[in-house]
Amino acid sequence: MTPARGRAAGAPAAPATTGVRGLGLAAHRLERCQTLAEVAEVAAATARSLLDARSAAFCRIEQETCTVLAVEALEPDDRESVLARTAFRAEERPALRGLIRDRRSWVAHVRDDVDDVELTGDPVEVASLRALDRISALASPVVVNGQVWGQVYASRDATGELFGVDDLAAAEVLCALAAGAVARVDLEDQVRHLIADDPLTGLGNRRVADHAADQALQTGLETCIVMCDVDGLKRVNDELGHDAGDDLLRSVGDVLRRVQDQLPGSTAARLGGDEFCVVTAGIPRSQVSQVISATVKGFPLAHGAAISWGIASSAGGRVEQPRTLFRRADAAQYQAKRSRARAALAKRRELAENAVTVDRLITAGVAAIVGAQTGAVTRLCALAAAATSALGGATWTVLRDAGDGVPAAIARGGTPSADSTNVRSVTVEHSPWSVEVETSADGPTDEAIADALQALVDVAVHGAR
């Protein structure tokens, strides 16, 4: 291809990073890359230098969308910044569509002396060059594992020549080198995940937790370890199946990931089974406790399961080994688990006692209403007397509002107790009637008693004649 524009006589020779030497240097640089971001930066920089371009970009192609990962330019300007933020769809760029479909490189030129697509290239790319004040562009596919993974794109302005076949060949070799680096980095990343990540939750594993604790202690900063386990996992597995249990463990992972996000530099990990941990460095114990407590409460688990946790800190004493801190955190977690179990048992007992007392109240109340005469006063008095007796009270009162908003007592019963220390009054209304009874029952709350008594009063009034 004959260039439309050339270098002026006496122009300096191409820099040493072009040609075979440039490709050799690119191979060495790409071999040292550890991340995809590094591969993108090196590939873009090498492409600009190797091809003597005004700008070059390393791009990712996914689902026929091309996204720029890195741009290298002689003098970055606003248009280059726009290019770096733009994603191109293959349906809008025929040249990109051909590159993806046929794994074929392309070139495009701005040539005012000809109007032949065979010489200038795809019209859409030519228009893009004019908009960027460029005269020539090329793109070559980056093929990884037999699929088009991305592309290298380069352009020249009027100070350079049109891209030729040698430039295209150099770009394709560079793309092959970049493809090898991408495949290697991706494989290394997969291996790291297999070694370091728990496959179920996506958190780190025990190896990661041990390393994080060791590194944290070596900093000399306050190191905290939070040990967690899942209350109710066995029950969920037994009653709902292991798929539900796995979902529960994933939920725990999500909760601890939220904790990790709120504690800079922290590491959340699954140690195995239902055991998890969080390792922090340089964050006070009080702050760590506050974050995990609020997060655990804010994101409760399904199926009645819960997270028990305990914390240990290196502050206030010398901790030489991570396992020492892990043991202390585990002991704190076990104590928290026991406290939680005791509280749950006490709650169940309280609920059982409440149920017995309320059941006794309802049984006595219904019997009194059924055995009373049909009048409202008679039924309410019988109910009040029976309820007071069932609740361990001493006196009762039935009141009626005559229309002035002030209920007046129309019947009283019982004998005032000499010891009124534990005696409480519960009052319910069914206009115009009010019933007030005493209770000394320790189990149920006054609200539970009032709910049951209200239902009985409603029945007594509605059934009166």
C-alpha positions in Angstrom: 0.0 0.0 0.0 1.5 3.3 -1.0 1.4 5.9 1.7 -0.5 9.1 1.0 1.8 11.0 3.3 5.4 10.3 4.3 8.0 11.6 6.7 10.0 14.6 5.8 13.6 14.0 4.6 16.0 14.0 7.5 13.4 12.9 10.0 14.8 10.9 13.0 14.9 7.1 12.7 12.2 5.0 14.3 12.7 4.5 18.0 14.3 1.3 19.3 11.0 0.0 20.5 9.7 -0.7 16.9 10.3 -3.8 14.8 11.6 -7.1 16.1 13.3 -5.4 19.0 10.0 -3.8 20.1 8.2 -7.1 19.9 10.9 -8.8 22.0 10.7 -6.1 24.6 6.9 -6.4 24.6 7.2 -10.2 25.2 9.3 -9.6 28.3 7.1 -6.9 29.6 3.9 -8.9 29.1 5.5 -12.0 30.8 6.0 -10.0 34.0 2.3 -8.8 34.2 0.4 -10.2 37.1 -3.1 -8.7 36.5 -5.3 -8.0 33.5 -5.0 -4.3 34.2 -1.2 -4.6 33.8 -1.6 -6.5 30.6 -3.9 -3.8 29.2 -1.5 -1.0 30.1 1.6 -2.7 28.7 -0.2 -3.8 25.5 -1.5 -0.3 24.9 1.8 1.4 25.6 3.7 -1.1 23.4 1.2 -0.8 20.6 1.6 3.0 20.5 5.4 2.7 20.5 5.7 -0.3 18.3 3.4 1.1 15.6 4.6 4.7 16.0 1.0 5.7 16.5 -0.5 8.9 17.9 -2.7 6.7 20.2 -3.3 3.1 20.8 -6.0 1.2 22.9 -6.3 -2.2 24.3 -9.9 -3.3 24.3 -12.1 -6.1 25.7 -14.9 -7.6 23.5 -17.8 -9.2 25.2 -21.2 -10.0 23.7 -20.3 -8.0 20.6 -19.5 -4.9 22.7 -16.0 -3.4 22.6 -14.9 -1.6 25.8 -11.6 0.2 26.0 -9.5 -1.0 29.0 -6.4 1.1 28.5 -5.3 4.0 26.2 -1.8 5.3 25.4 -1.4 8.6 23.6 1.4 11.1 22.8 -0.7 14.0 24.0 -3.9 12.9 25.7 -6.7 15.3 25.0 -10.5 15.4 25.6 -11.2 13.2 22.6 -8.9 10.5 23.9 -10.6 10.7 27.2 -14.0 10.2 25.5 -12.5 7.3 23.6 -11.4 5.7 26.8 -14.9 5.9 28.3 -16.8 4.7 25.2 -18.1 1.2 24.5 -18.7 0.3 20.8 -21.4 -2.1 19.6 -20.5 -4.4 16.7 -23.9 -3.6 15.1 -22.8 0.0 14.9 -19.2 -0.7 13.6 -19.1 -3.1 10.6 -15.3 -3.4 10.8 -15.6 -4.6 14.4 -18.3 -7.0 13.4 -16.0 -8.5 10.7 -13.1 -8.7 13.2 -15.2 -10.7 15.6 -16.8 -12.9 13.0 -13.7 -13.6 10.9 -10.9 -12.9 13.4 -9.6 -10.5 10.7 -7.6 -7.3 11.2 -8.6 -4.2 9.4 -7.1 -0.8 8.3 -8.8 2.4 7.4 -7.4 5.7 6.0 -8.6 9.2 5.3 -7.6 9.9 1.7 -8.9 12.9 -0.1 -7.4 11.8 -3.4 -9.5 8.6 -3.7 -13.0 7.5 -3.0 -12.6 3.8 -3.1 -13.6 1.7 -0.1 -11.1 -0.9 -1.1 -8.4 1.7 -0.6 -9.8 3.7 2.3 -11.5 1.0 4.4 -14.8 0.9 6.2 -16.7 4.2 5.9 -17.8 4.2 9.5 -14.1 4.0 10.6 -13.1 6.6 8.2 -15.7 9.0 9.6 -14.4 8.2 13.1 -10.9 9.1 12.0 -12.1 12.4 10.6 -13.8 13.2 13.9 -10.6 12.5 15.8 -8.4 14.4 13.3 -6.6 11.2 12.4 -5.5 9.9 9.0 -5.1 6.1 9.5 -6.2 3.4 11.9 -5.9 -0.3 12.3 -7.3 -3.0 14.6 -6.2 -6.6 15.2 -8.0 -9.3 17.2 -6.8 -10.7 20.5 -7.7 -14.4 20.3 -7.8 -16.3 23.6 -8.7 -20.0 23.7 -10.0 -19.9 20.2 -12.4 -16.9 20.8 -12.0 -13.3 20.0 -11.3 -11.8 23.5 -10.5 -8.3 22.5 -8.6 -6.1 20.1 -5.7 -3.7 19.8 -6.6 -0.4 18.1 -4.1 2.2 16.9 -4.3 5.5 15.0 -2.0 8.0 13.4 -2.4 11.7 12.7 -1.0 13.8 9.8 2.5 13.7 11.1 2.8 10.0 10.3 2.2 7.7 7.4 -0.7 5.5 6.6 -0.6 2.1 8.2 0.8 -0.6 5.9 1.1 -4.3 5.8 4.2 -4.4 8.0 2.3 -2.4 10.7 -0.6 -4.8 10.5 1.7 -7.8 10.8 3.5 -6.2 13.9 0.1 -5.5 15.4 -1.0 -9.1 14.9 2.1 -10.5 16.6 1.6 -8.1 19.5 -2.0 -9.3 19.8 -0.7 -12.9 19.9 1.7 -12.0 22.7 -1.1 -10.2 24.6 -3.4 -13.1 24.2 -0.8 -15.4 25.8 -0.5 -13.0 28.7 -4.3 -12.7 29.1 -4.6 -16.5 29.2 -1.8 -16.9 31.7 -3.1 -14.2 34.0 -6.6 -15.7 33.8 -5.3 -19.2 34.6 -3.3 -17.9 37.5 -6.3 -16.0 38.8 -8.4 -19.2 38.6 -5.7 -21.2 40.5 -5.5 -18.5 43.2 -9.3 -18.7 43.6 -9.2 -22.5 43.8 -6.5 -22.3 46.5 -7.7 -19.3 48.4 -11.5 -19.1 48.0 -14.3 -21.1 49.6 -16.3 -22.4 46.6 -19.7 -22.2 48.3 -19.6 -18.6 49.8 -16.9 -17.0 47.7 -15.1 -15.9 50.9 -11.5 -16.7 51.7 -10.7 -20.1 53.2 -8.8 -21.1 56.3 -5.5 -20.6 54.6 -6.5 -17.0 53.8 -7.7 -16.4 57.4 -4.4 -17.7 58.9 -2.3 -15.6 56.5 -4.4 -12.5 57.3 -4.1 -13.0 61.0 -0.3 -13.6 60.8 0.1 -10.4 58.6 -2.1 -8.4 60.9 -0.1 -9.4 64.1 3.2 -8.5 62.3 2.0 -4.9 61.8 2.0 -4.4 65.6 -1.4 -2.8 65.3 -4.4 -3.9 67.3 -5.6 -7.2 65.7 -9.1 -8.5 66.2 -10.5 -11.9 65.3 -14.2 -12.5 65.2 -15.3 -16.1 65.3 -18.8 -16.9 64.0 -21.0 -20.0 63.6 -24.5 -20.6 62.5 -27.2 -21.5 65.1 -29.8 -23.7 63.4 -27.9 -25.0 60.5 -28.4 -28.7 61.4 -32.1 -28.1 61.9 -32.4 -26.5 58.5 -30.4 -29.4 56.9 -32.6 -32.0 58.6 -35.9 -30.4 57.9 -35.4 -28.6 54.6 -32.5 -30.4 53.0 -28.9 -29.6 52.3 -29.7 -27.2 49.4 -31.5 -25.0 51.9 -28.5 -25.4 54.3 -26.1 -24.3 51.5 -28.3 -21.3 50.8 -28.1 -20.4 54.5 -24.3 -20.6 54.5 -24.2 -18.3 51.4 -26.4 -15.9 53.3 -23.9 -15.9 56.2 -21.2 -15.2 53.6 -23.2 -12.2 52.4 -23.6 -10.9 55.9 -19.8 -11.2 56.6 -19.0 -9.6 53.3 -21.0 -6.6 54.4 -19.0 -6.5 57.6 -15.8 -6.7 55.6 -16.9 -3.8 53.4 -17.4 -1.6 56.5 -14.0 -2.5 58.1 -11.2 -1.4 55.8 -8.4 -4.0 55.3 -10.4 -6.7 57.0 -10.7 -10.3 55.8 -13.8 -12.5 56.0 -13.3 -16.2 55.6 -15.1 -19.5 56.0 -13.1 -21.9 58.1 -15.2 -25.0 57.3 -18.7 -26.3 58.1 -20.6 -23.5 59.8 -17.5 -21.8 61.2 -16.6 -18.3 59.8 -14.2 -15.5 60.9 -13.3 -11.9 60.3 -9.7 -10.6 60.8 -9.0 -6.9 61.2 -5.9 -4.9 61.8 -5.6 -1.3 63.2 -9.3 -1.1 64.1 -10.4 -0.9 67.8 -12.2 -3.8 69.2 -15.2 -1.6 70.1 -15.6 -0.5 66.5 -15.4 -4.0 65.2 -18.0 -5.2 67.7 -20.3 -2.4 66.8 -20.1 -3.1 63.1 -20.6 -6.8 63.3 -23.4 -6.5 65.9 -25.3 -3.9 63.8 -24.8 -5.9 60.6 -25.9 -9.3 62.1 -29.0 -7.6 63.5 -29.7 -5.7 60.3 -29.6 -8.8 58.1 -31.3 -11.7 59.9 -31.0 -15.2 58.5 -33.9 -17.2 57.1 -35.6 -20.2 58.7 -35.0 -18.9 62.3 -31.3 -19.4 62.1 -28.9 -16.9 63.6 -25.2 -16.0 63.7 -23.4 -16.4 67.1 -20.1 -14.6 67.3 -17.3 -13.8 69.7 -14.3 -11.4 69.5 -10.7 -11.4 70.7 -8.2 -8.6 70.4 -4.4 -8.3 70.7 -4.8 -5.0 72.6 -3.7 -5.1 76.2 -1.4 -8.1 76.0 1.2 -9.7 73.8 -0.1 -12.3 71.3 2.7 -14.1 69.6 0.8 -16.6 67.5 -2.4 -16.2 65.4 -3.7 -19.5 66.9 -3.7 -17.9 70.4 -6.1 -15.2 69.2 -8.2 -17.7 67.3 -8.6 -19.8 70.5 -9.6 -16.8 72.5 -12.1 -15.7 69.9 -13.5 -19.2 69.7 -13.9 -19.3 73.5 -15.8 -15.9 73.4 -18.0 -17.2 70.6 -18.8 -20.4 72.5 -19.7 -18.3 75.6 -22.0 -16.1 73.4 -23.6 -19.2 72.0 -24.3 -20.6 75.4 -25.8 -17.2 76.5 -27.9 -17.1 73.5 -29.1 -20.7 74.1 -30.0 -19.8 77.8 -31.9 -16.8 76.7 -33.8 -18.8 74.1 -34.7 -21.4 76.7 -35.9 -18.8 79.1 -38.0 -17.2 76.4 -39.5 -20.6 75.5 -40.3 -21.2 79.2 -41.9 -17.7 79.5 -44.0 -18.3 76.4 -45.1 -21.7 77.8 -46.1 -20.1 81.1 -47.9 -17.3 79.3 -49.8 -19.9 77.3 -50.8 -21.8 80.4 -52.0 -18.7 82.3 -53.9 -17.3 79.3 -55.5 -20.7 78.6 -56.6 -20.9 82.3 -58.1 -17.4 82.0 -60.0 -18.2 78.8 -61.3 -21.5 80.2 -62.6 -19.9 83.4 -64.0 -16.9 81.6 -66.0 -18.9 79.0 -67.4 -21.2 81.8 -68.5 -18.1 83.8 -70.2 -16.5 80.8 -72.0 -19.7 79.8 -73.2 -20.2 83.4 -74.4 -16.6 83.9 -77.8 -15.2 83.2 -78.4 -13.4 79.9 -78.0 -9.8 81.0 -74.8 -7.9 80.2 -74.2 -6.8 83.8 -74.6 -10.4 85.1 -72.4 -11.8 82.4 -69.7 -9.2 82.9 -69.7 -9.6 86.7 -69.4 -13.4 86.4 -66.5 -13.0 83.9 -64.7 -10.4 86.1 -64.9 -12.6 89.1 -63.7 -15.7 87.3 -60.9 -13.8 85.6 -59.7 -12.3 88.8 -59.6 -15.7 90.4 -57.7 -17.3 87.5 -55.1 -14.5 87.5 -54.5 -14.6 91.2 -56.0 -11.2 91.8 -58.2 -10.0 94.7 -60.7 -7.5 93.4 -62.6 -6.6 90.3 -64.9 -3.8 89.0 -67.5 -3.5 86.2 -68.0 0.1 85.0 -70.4 1.8 82.6 -70.2 5.1 80.8 -73.5 7.0 81.1 -72.7 9.3 78.2 -70.6 11.9 80.0 -67.3 10.2 79.2 -66.7 9.2 82.9 -67.2 5.5 83.5 -69.0 4.8 86.9 -68.7 1.6 88.8 -71.9 -0.4 88.9 -70.5 -3.6 90.5 -67.5 -4.6 92.5 -66.3 -7.9 94.0 -63.6 -9.6 95.9 -61.6 -8.6 99.0 -58.6 -6.2 98.8 -55.3 -8.0 99.4 -53.2 -7.2 102.4 -50.1 -7.4 100.2 -50.5 -5.6 97.0 -46.8 -5.6 96.0 -47.1 -7.8 92.9 -50.8 -7.0 92.1 -51.5 -5.2 88.9 -54.7 -4.0 87.3 -55.8 -4.7 83.7 -58.7 -2.8 82.2 -60.5 -3.5 78.9 -63.4 -1.7 77.3 -66.4 -2.5 75.1 -68.4 0.7 75.0 -70.2 1.6 77.1 -68.7 -1.1 79.4 -65.4 -1.4 81.1 -64.0 -4.3 83.1 -61.1 -4.0 85.5 -59.5 -7.0 87.1 -56.4 -7.6 89.2 -53.6 -10.0 88.4 -50.6 -11.2 90.3 -49.5 -13.7 87.6 -45.7 -13.6 86.9 -45.7 -15.3 83.5 -47.8 -13.5 80.9 -47.5 -9.9 80.0 -50.3 -7.5 80.7 -50.8 -7.2 77.0 -51.4 -10.9 76.6 -53.9 -10.9 79.5 -55.6 -7.8 78.1 -56.0 -9.4 74.6 -57.6 -12.5 76.1 -59.8 -10.6 78.5 -60.9 -8.2 75.6 -62.1 -11.2 73.6 -64.0 -12.6 76.6 -65.7 -9.2 77.3 -66.6 -8.9 73.6 -68.3 -12.3 73.8 -70.1 -11.5 77.0 -71.5 -8.2 75.7 -72.5 -9.5 72.3 -74.3 -12.5 73.8 -76.2 -10.4 76.3 -80.0 -9.7 75.9 
